[in-house]
């Protein structure tokens, strides 16, 4: 049987989970854009040789 305290989650816990999820999405987006940028730089540098 579920605990009565788990019926309504703590608003702070929900906010923390949302913040963490947003941070993870931003981090993944930043890593992807960095990877794309680095691949473009490598392509440009290889074009100079």
PyMOL commands that set and color helices and strands:
alter all, ss='L'
color gray80, all
select helices_A, chain A and resi 4-6+11-48
alter helices_A, ss='H'
color red, helices_A
deselect
rebuild
show_as cartoon
